[in-house]
Amino acid sequence: MATSTAFALPAATRSPPRISTRSLWSDQIWHLDGHRPGSNRSDFSLDWGFILADDSRFSDPQWTDWREAAKLFLWSLKLDPPPGRRNVHEATIVSVFKDLRILIR
């Protein structure tokens, strides 16, 4: 088996992945590209800085590991759905985010 000769960049030097035309992975607020008749652009925004039960914010440094895991889970629904399932739409991502926020709090 051939091994790759590509140089792996450390995570800190890679540019953050693009989530939409307006947002990057590292942004505190993800602005998705979804659109529904009668909806506002803010209906497709995910704010990772929501307040937790201890009055800290999910965007605070102590929550970095949990936040990254939550982002990875949510985004995997779009990019890597379970076998036999289709990629979810932005409205579904927003809905799952709201449920995930309740579980995290």
N, C-alpha and C positions, 0 to 999 in steps of 0.2 A: 504494500500500500504506500502510495506516495504521500509525503507530508508537504504541507504548504510552506512556501518560502516567503509568504507575505509577512510583513512586519506588523505585528499587532500593536496598535496605539493604546496607551493606557487610557482608561475611561475619562480621566480628568482632561486629557488633551483632545478628545473627540468632540466634534460639534454636536449639540443636542439634536435628537431626531425631531423632525417636523411633524406636528400633530394635525395642523390644518394650514390654510394659506395665511392665517394670522397668528398662529401659536406654535411654540416649541415645547418639547417635553419638560424643560426646566422652568417654564412659566408658572407663576402661582395661579393664574387664571387661564384655563384653556378655553379659547373661543373656537368652537367647532364650526364647520362649514354647512351644517344642516339648515334646511329651510322648509317651513310648512306655511301654507296660506294662513294669514292672520297672526303669525307668530312674530315675535321680536327677535333681534339678534341675541339679546341677553337670555332668551329661552334656551339657547344652545351654548351657554357658558358654564364652565365648571370651576368653582372657586375652591382651591385646595387649602385655603387659609381659614376654614370654618372654625368656630369656637368649640372647644371640648368641655367636658364636665368639670375639669379642674381649672377652667378659665384660661388655659393656654390655647394656642392656635395650632391646627394640624400642620401649618407651614413652619412652625418653630423647629429648631435644630434637633431637639430631643425626639421628634417624631419622624425623622428622615427615613429610617428603615421601613417603618409602617407605611409612610406616604409613598415611597418608591414601590413597595409591594402592591399597594392599592392601585397605583397608576398602571403597573404592569398587568395586574388582573383585568382592570377595566379595558385597557387597550388591546389585550389579547382577545377579547370578545370580538373585536373588529378585525384584527389581523390574523388570528389563529383560532377560529371557532372550533368547538368540539366536532369530532367526526360526524359527518352527515348533516351538519348544521351550516346555515349560510352566515356570512358576515352580518353583524348587526348594523342598523342605521344609527345616525347621530342621536335621534330622539330616544332610542333604546339605551344608548350610552348615558344620556342625561338621566333617564329613569333609574338605571342601575346605580349610577352615582348617588342619587338621592337615598336609595336603600342602603348603599354601602356606608354613606355618611351616618345614618342612624346606627348601624352596627358598630362603627368606630367610636362614636360618642359614648 
